């Protein structure tokens, strides 16, 4: 219902503004929370029209002055600490975590537990009014039930409390990070520590961490479906637009909002709002409803958790209800029959028959309640929870252990989950020859480049150097030595796109470094796009006879060279020439295309991710660099013509230790394992 009404709200928001008042849809009074959701969605879409984003019409320097931000260096650490203290952490408000006492009390709300407590009280009351009221042993049953209930609730509450502690610690360890500019240098920062005035650097695949006013935007597109419901990606710009130009748009073109994902290009922006002050935070406040609206309660004071019950808890509730109803029915029948037959206490023949049968009925009811079931179930689940911990799995809710046994399908992400998330180049095809590359991880000092079938170092081959340098000129990733926090040893770590890291590492093995990259001034860049599946750069090569030392020849009249890197099938279709081993070129024929695609298929069948690298020498850039009206697609089309294929690079993301065995174990248990990936499908 909520999704349908939200869609209706989005459709209303997309209508042009009208002079006359639009009649509001009628919602029944018994659905106040759904009505709140509609208001939240409509408010989100109308925020821009209502002028709730004044930063969209301000110059970046004005915004920076409010927070004391240097647009070229970012905030200082001291200023960021002050702003964090002033505005709080960049996160949405969370419901308070239940205390240990609250968890203990929640365990007593189960229908079976309530029956046991009633039975215990009844047992004590019956014995207190009977002939053996002075005998302590007569209260054994009632006291035993109280002890069982206490132990059961204590075990469950303590287990869930410790799991909550562990999950909270784990959450703090695995906070999402984003690239920001602070103290004049780019760094990774945990998203909750982001403050108003921070300069955030966005790339394809990032999730916007806060509301940002864009300072730079290169072919930047953002998916705002989570915010507006619109399925199409929205193009963004850094330019200030007049309010009249954006009167029909749901969001300003020069702002991106928290929770939206970057689907294309890259950009840079200054944080304008964080936490509950972002658009998504304001929606969250509206969805929560009025403060007067109280959440559902159970047992008059405890939160109602019935909506989160597992199948085991539901079945136990049903079992308790059936046993309770059956016990009451049987006891009532026995009471009626006993009274009609005039049964009396043999030790007190003059006593009341009705009072005697009440005691008998209550005693039978107490005996009928299975006081051992909750304790047995809790102990069994606790043992299962303990076993899960030995397998490095934390279970927050004790009863959730049972639901794991019902799993029939496991859907898992590939990169970083089934694999190590450390791409390493292992194969390469350059200038008509195949090569193998040794080494694993990001350390360029380990391994070497060899011709396929040999062990000789081929890092000086013309094809290898030309292919790797061309790929390096089309990368935005760098390789740095950092200190390992655990061991204290130095290690290599890439900064940037993970798919570019193998090219950077392999180029180091061939003798290139950051200084080599700096010799070629980049004048044009077209970021990777999911629709184009390619990235393109244009660099200056004026005055060079060869691309690099022992590299491929360069046209003496050429001043610029465009480099295209991306999906092999797209680039091969665009190429008109192929680089040969001796530095000459030959035409790209249909037979050559077929041979190249067979190599791509061969690499892909080995679980390798393949990228093609092609170049084109140009005397002049085919468009005016100062013309801001030229679109990114036009730049790409004008430079991505008559390319020369230099080579193919193939990388692998190694399996995590134990993953193959885990998959086999899951299959042996009858569980289907599905890998979710965007890799090449043959």
N, C-alpha and C positions, 0 to 999 in steps of 0.2 A: 504494500500500500504506500509506503513512504517513497519508494522509487517511482511509482506511477505519478504521485502527486508532485514530486520534484520535477519530473519531466514536464508536467503541466505548467509548473511555475516557470521553468526555463522558456517554454513556448510563449508565455505571457511576457517575459522579460525581453524577448526578441522582437516584440511588436513595436512599431514606431510610436513615439509619444503622441498623445491625443489631447485636444483641448478640453474635451468633456471628461468628466469623471467616469472611470470604468467601474462597472458594478463588480463588487467582490464576490468570489464564489462562496457558496454557503457550505459550511462544515458543521456537522452535528456537534452538539455540546459535549457529547461523550468521547470525542476524539481531540482533546486539547493538544496533545503532543504532536500529532500529525499536522495540525494547523500551525504549530510553532515551526515545524520543518519547512513548510511552504513559505512562511515569512522569512526564514533564514535564507532560503535559496533565492527568493526574489530580492531580498536586501543585498545579497552578494552581487547579483547582476546589475542592480541599480546604483551600487556604490559610486561608480564613475560618473553617472549622470547626476547624482546628487552632490557631486563635488567633494567627496570624501577622500580624494587622493590629490591634495593640493601640490604635492611634490612633482606630479606629472607635468605641471606647467611652470616649474621653477628651474632655473639654471643649476647645474650640478654644484657650482661654486657656492651658491646660496645655501644648499643643503649641507655642504661640507662645513660652512662657517658655524652652523647651529651646533655641530658636534665636535668641532675642533679637529677636523680631518684634513690631512694633506692629501690631495687627490693623486699625487705622484708617489707618495711614500706610505699612505695609509695612516691608521691610528698608531700612536705610541702605546707600548704595553701599559704604562702608567695611566694614560687616559682611558684605555679600554677597561682597566680594573675599576676606575671610578664610574664609568657608564654601566658596567655590569652590576655594581652595587646599587646604582640609581634605578635602573630599569628591570633588573632581575634576569634570570636565565631565559634563554630563547627556547621555550618549550610550552606546550599547552598544559593547562591545569589538569591534574590527575586526581581521581577520587582517592581519599585517604586510605592507606593500607590498613586492613583490620589488625588490631592488636591481638596478642596471645589470648587475653581474656575474652575478646570478642569471638575469636576462632573457637575457643572452648565452649562458649555459650551457643554458637551456631550448631555444634555437634549435638546439642540437646533438643534441637527443633525437629529432628526426624520423628516420623509418626511412630515407628517401633520404639524409639527411646522414650517418647512421651507415654506410650502404653506401659513400658517397663516402670517408669517413675510412678504412674498411677497405681500400678500393681504393687510396687514397693510400699507406697503410702497406705494402700488398702490393707496390705498384709500386716503392717505395723498397727494400724487402727483396729483390725479384727482381733489381733492378739492382745492389744491393750484393753479390750473390753471383754475378753474371754475369761475363763476360769483360771488360766495359767498366766495371767498378766504379770505376776511377780517372778516368773521364771525367765531369766535372761535368754535361755536357749530358744524360747518360743519366738524370739525376734530375729532368729538367724536368717530366715528366707528374705525378709525385707532388707536387712543390713547387707546381705550378700548381693542383692540386686543393685543397691545403691553403690556398692564398691565396684561392681562390674561396669555400671554406667560411667562412673568416674574414671576408671582405667581406660575404657573405650574412648571417651571424649579426650582424655589427656594424650593418648597415643596419637590420635588423628590430628588434634590441634598442634601438638609439638612438631609432628612431621611436616605439616603444611607450613608452619611458621619457619622452620629451618630451610625448607625449599624456597620460601619467599625471600629469605635473607640471601641465599645463594644466587637466586635469579636477579635480585637487585644489584648484587656485586658484579654479576656477569654483564648486566646491562651497562653499568658504569665502565666496564672494561671494553665493551664493544660499541662505543658511541660512534655515530656516523660523523665523518669528517668532510671538510670542504676547504678548498684553497682560498686563502685570504692574503691581503697585502698588509703587513704590519712592520713597523720600524724600518721601512724601506726595502723589505725582502719578502718574497713569497714563502708562505708556510702553510702547513696543514693544521686546521683548528677544529676541535670538536664543535659540532653544530650548536649544542646548548650554551656554549661560551661566546657565541657570536653576539655583538652588541650593535646598537644603532650607530652608524657612522663608519662601520667596517667596509673595506673595499673587498668585494667577493669576485673571484674569477670563476666563470662558468664555462664548462665544456660539454660536448655531446654526451648524454647519459647521466649528467648530474641532476639531482633533485634540488630545486631552489630552496635554500634553507630559511629564508626570511623574505619579506617584501623588499624589493630592490628598485631603485631608480637607475636605469642603465646609463653608463658612461661610454661604453663601446659596444658595438654589436656587428659581428661579421656573419652574415647569412643566418642569424639567430632565429630559431623557431622553437616555440614552447607549446607543450600540450597542456591546455587549461581545462581538460575534461573534468577533473576532480573539483574544480572551482565553479565552472559555468555550465558543465554538461555538454558543451560543444565538442563534437568528435574530431574536428579538423585542427591541425596544428596552426598556431597563430604566429605570424611574422612579427618580429620586434625590431625597433630602431632606437637609437640614442637621441634622436632629434626631438625638440620640443614641438608639440602640435597644439594648434589653437583649440579651445573647447568646442567650437563649431564643427571642426573636422572629426571630432571623436564623439559627437552626440549620439550616434547610432551604434557605438561599439560598447561591448560589455566590459572591456578592460582597456586602460591606456596602452598605446603602442610602445611607449618608452619605459614601461614598468613590467616587472615579472613578480609573481607572487608565491609565497611559501606553499610548498606541497606540489607545485607544478614541475614537470620533468622537461629537461632540455632535449628536444628531439633532433636538433640539427644546429650546426655552427658553434660559435663560441662568443662570449661576451664578458663584460666587466661592469659591475654596478655597485652603488653605495647603498647600504642598508638603511631603510627609512622606518621600518617597524619590525619588532620582534615579539615572539611569544603570543600572548592573548591579544596584542594590539594589531596583529596582522589580519588580513581579510579572513583567512581560515579560522583565526582565533575569534573574530567577531561572530562568525557563523556558529562556532562552537558554543558561544555564550547564548545565542538565540535558541539553539536547539535544546540547551539545558532547560529553557523555560523560565518562568517566574520563580523567584526565590521562595514565594509562598507555596509553590507546588511541592509537596513533600513526597519523597520516594516511598515506594511500597514497603510496608513493615510486616514482620512476621513475629508472632508471639508478643505483639504490642510495642516492642522496642528494637528488635533485631531486623537487619535488612533482609528482604525477601530474596533468596538465592534459588528459587525453584526454576527460574528460567535457565540456569546454568547446570542443572543436574545431569549427571551421566546416566547411561542406560541402567547401570547397576543400582544407582541410588533410586531411580524411578521404580525399578522392579522391587526393591526393598520397601519402598513406600507403599506400593500396591499390596505386597505380602503382609505388611503390618496392618494395613486397613482391613484386609480380608480376615486375618487372624483375630483382630480386635472385634470386628462385627460378629464373626462366628462365635467367639467366646462370650460375648454379651448375650447373643441369642440363646446359646445353650444354657447359660447361667439363669436367664429369665425363665426358660422352660423348666429348669430344675427347681427354681424357687416356687413357681406356680404349682408344679406337681407336688412338691414337698408340703406346701401349705394346705393343698386340698386333701392330702393324705394325713395331715396332722402330725407330721414328724416333729419330735422334740429331742432335746439334748438328753441322752441317757443318764448323764451325771446330774442333771437338774430337770426332773420330769415335770416340775411345776412351772418351768419357764415358758416364755412365749414361743410358739411354733414359728411365727413369722421372723422373729429375731434370730432364731437358730438357723433358719434356711438362708437368711441374709448372710450370715457368717459362712455357711457352707458354700453359697454361690460365689462369694468374693474369693474364698480359698481356691475354688476350682478355676476362677478367672486368672488368678495369680499363677496357678500351675500351668494354665494353657498358654501363657505368654512365653515365647522362646527367648529367654534372656541371654542365651549363649550365642545367638546369631550375630548381633552387632559386634561382639568382641572377636568372634572367629573371623568375620569378614575384615575387620580392622587390622587384626594381626596378620592375616594373609596378605592384604594389600601393603602393609608396612614392610613385610619381607620382600614383596615384589618391588617396592620402591627402593629398598636397600640394594637389591640386585641391579636395578637400573643405574644407581649411582656408580656401581663398579664398572658399568659400561659407559660412564661419562654422560649420563642422561639425567637431567633434573626434572622431577615431577612436582608441579606446584600444587595440584589437587590430588589427594590420596586416591580418591575413587577413579581418577583418570587412568590409573594403571590398568584397570580392567578394559577400558576402551581400546587400548593398544592391541589387544588380542583380536579385535574385530577388523583391524586394518587389512585391506585386500589390495590396495594400490599405493605405491610410494612415488610421488612426483618430485624430482630433484633437479635443481639448477646444476649446470655442468661446471662452468668456470668458477674456481674458488671453493666449490663444494665437493664435487667428485674429483676435481683436479687441484693442484697446488696453487693455481693462479699465477704461475711464473712461466710465461711463454719463453721458449728457447728455440732459436733457429737450428735446425738439424739437416736441412737439405736446401740446395740452391741450384738453379739452372741459369747460367749466364753465358751469353755469346756462343750458344750452341753446345755448351758442355755442362755436365752435371757434377755437382760437388757435394761432399759430406762435411758437416761441421761438428766438431767435438765440443764437449762441455755442456754443463747443465746449470741452470740458474742465470744470475746476472754478472758473474765474475768473468771479465774479459781476459783475465790472465790464465784461465783454465781452458785448454783445448786449442785447436787450430783448424784451419780450412784446408781440405784436401780434395784432390780430384777423386771422383768415385772409383773405387777399386784400388786405390793406392794409399800410401801413408805419408807421402811427401807434402810439405807445406806449400799450398797454392795461393797464399795470401797476396802474392805479387802479380798474379795473372791479370791481364788487362780486363777481362770480362768480370772478374770478381771485384776489382777496385772500382770499375765504372758502375757496376750494378749497386754496390753498397753505398758509394758516395752519392749516387743519384737518389737512392732511397733515403739517405741521411738528409739531403737537401729538402726532402718533402716530409720531414718529421718535426715535431715540436717537443720531443722528449729528450731529456738529458740523463746522464748517468753520473751519480755522485757517490763518494765514499762517506758513509755515516758510521757512527758508533752503535754497536748492538747493545741495547739497554740491559739485556740479560747476561751476556758473556763479557761485554766490554771490548770485544774485538771489532776491528774495522770490517765493514762489509759494503758491497756495492748495491745501490738501490736506485731504480729508475724514477724520474720525476716526470709524469705525464701519462700519455696513453699507453696502456699495457700492450696493445697490438703493435706499437712502434718500438717497444723495448728490445725485441730480438734483433731488429735492424741496427739499433744503436750499439748493442753488445757485439754483434758480428763485425760491424765496421771498426770497432776498437781492435778486434783480433786481426784485422787487415791493416792496422797501423793508423787509422784516422782517429781524430779526437775533436773536442769542441773548437780548438783553434782552426782546424781544417774547415769546419763548417762556417766560421766567421769570415773566411776569405771570399765568400760568395754572398753578396748583399741581396737579400730577398726584397722584391718590390711588389709582388702580388701573392696573395694567398686565398685560395678557395677551400674552406674547411670541408671535411668529410660530410657527406649527406647520405642518409639511408635510402633516398630515392636514386641519387647518382651512383652511390656505392664507390666513390672515388674521392681523392683529395688532390689538389693541384697547387703548385707553387711556381713562381717565375723568379729566377735569380740572374744576376749579372755575371757574364762570362767574357766580357769585352777584353780583347788582347790575348786570349789563350789559344794555343794551337792544339792542346789536348786538355781533357777535363781535369786531370790531375797527373801527377807523376806516374808514368806507365799506365795511363788511362786511355780511353777512346779518343779519337781525333775530334776536334771541334771546328766547325766552319769558321774560317778566319774573318768573314764578314759579319758573323753573328755577334750581337751585343748581349742577347738574353737567351736563356734556356728554360723552357717550361718542363717541369717534372710532374708526372701523373702516377699516383700510387693507389691501388685498390683491387676490386674484384677482377680476377683474370679474364673471365668471359666478356666483361664489359670493355676492358682495355684492349684485349686482342682484337675485338671487332673494330676498334678505332684506329689501330696501327696500320700503317702502309709499308713499313720497313722493319727489318730484323737485323740486329747487330751480329756480325760474324766473329769468329775467334781471332782473325787477323786484323780486326778493326774496320774491315769493309762492311758494307750493308747490302742486303738483298731484299727484293720485294716480298711482301707478305702475300703468299698465294694461298689458295684454298687448301692445298696439301700441307703447307706449313702450319696453317691454323689447326688442321686436324691433328698433326703431330703434337703441337703445343697443348691442345686440349686433352690429348691422351696422357701427357705428362702431368697435367693438372689433376686428372682423374686418378692417376697412379698415386700422387702425393696425398690426395684427399682420402683415398681408400686406406691410407696408413694413419688416419686420424690427424692429419696435418692441416694447418690453416695456411692457405696459399694466397700470396699477394703478388700482383704483377707490377713491374716498374717500367715506365716508358718515358722518353724525352722527346723534345723538339727544339731545334735551334731557330732563333728568330732574329732578324735584323732590327726590327722595331716591335714594340708592343702594339697589338692591333686595336687599341682603344686608348682614350685619354685617361691617364691615371688621376687627373684632377676632377673628372666628371663624376659627381656623386649620383647622377641619375641613372648611370649604368648599373643594371642589376647583377647580382652574383652569377646567375645563370648565364647571362650574356657574356660575362668575363670568362666563364668556364668554357662555353661553346667556342669562343674566338681563339682560345689558347689550346684547347684539346682537339686539335685537328692534325692529320698527317703525322701521327706520332711514330716513333721508332722504339720497338720493344727491346729493352736492354736485358731483362731477365725475370725470373720467378724466384721468390723466396718462400720457403715452407717452414713453419714453426709448429711446435707441439707444446701443449700444456700437460706436463706429466701427471699421472694418476697419483692421488694421495695414497699413502701407505694404508693397506687394509681395505681399500674400496672394492677391488675385485672379489675378495673373500666375502665382504658384506653383501654384495649383490647376489652372489651364489647362495649365501645363507638365506637371504630373503626369498629367492626363487624356490629354495628347498622347503620353505615354510608356506608356499602357495601364494606369495605376495608378488604382484607384478610391479616391476621397477620401470619407471618412465623417466628418461633423461630429457630435460627441456633445454634446448640450445638453438642458436641461430646460425649454426655452421652450415657449410656447403652440403647440399643434398644431391646426390648423384642420381 
